[in-house]
Amino acid sequence: MQKIFPTDKFKDIETPFYYYDSDLLHETLEKINEEVKRHEGFVVHYAIKANANPRVLSIINHAGLGADCVSGGEIQRSLDSGFPAKKIVYAGVGKADWEINLGLDRNIFCFNVESIAELEVINELAGKKGKVANICFRINPNVGAHTHAKITTGLAENKFGIAMQDMEAAIHTALDMDNVRFIGLHFHIGSQILDMSDFQALCNRINDIQDNLEKQHIRVENINVGGGLGIDYQHPDRIPIPDFKAYFDTYAHHLKLREGQKLHFELGRSVVGQMGSLITRTLYVKQGTAKQFAIVDAGMTDLIRPALYQAYHKIQNISNDDPKQTYDVVGPICESSDVFAKAVDLNTVHRGDFIALRSAGAYGEIMASQYNCRKLPIGYMSDEL
């Protein structure tokens, strides 16, 4: 069943803007919590980088999720949105001193450390404050994922994490330091993963790692497997909530947790992706030599994924039910890459029609820019309109 948009409420809103379905967000969070409760020791952090709209974060915080941050700005946004510091984890391959100090000052749960150089800086800065920082090592497990090359993170060629062959030395280095406390291992193999066998492969790798560490009498309190669960961009209405049961069950069945161990997840796209649509208004319908263009007022500054990744977003004309015609849907930005889709069938487009780009709740508003001196799009919750 196709989603019905309240277009009568859109008429007085300046386009382009993001429309967030608050009911779907609540339903998604309820499903996550329902599945997590079935598994002892499972802990979910929301990946702030997917969508940091304050209203969205407030709803996610009230659902009880923690926060996964990759910058000092995200740490501050999380705190401002009510996330307890004890539920905040901080990853990132290039943490600046001020960002580390912010985490130390607010006593966040954990720093996910990606290099020995970073470990040394955290130890030094914590020492100056007379504190001991909890750290997990982000390990690059050299596990591939069936996803876009630009969003894989777990291969040896990627910039993220510490190589497997350097892991044991890193742990021993941390154990010899006075101002860091080694509490676990962190992994993340990529994003928009729909094949559960990728997560099974990660489980198998972690099982081997733990077996080898235990031979050296090294016990790990926390395992963090990142996120990566994808959404159905092709059929947002058919599958509005991802299969969280299959996702969590994969780890429950294949990862051999030790007694008392906590298993942390960092879900982003799967939490907010389907709740969001970019709403844009048609400026012109232009007849070209061999095709016709629907020129809209949104562009790659508002939703960069199609230009950056050649990503697919379902596009709908939500203003009428006229017979379908074929269009290239393009924006106004002075770049040839400012194209949302080519040869897409839409209900006949007229000037002023509202066009919805679906599944844009993740990596949409948060990645917007002001290139061409454009305004940033505003995000509205459905219960605000």
Summary of the structure (lengths in Angstrom):
residues: 385
radius of gyration: 22.3
end to end distance: 22.7
largest distance: 71.3
contacts: 1315
relative contact order: 0.16
helix: 34%
strand: 25%
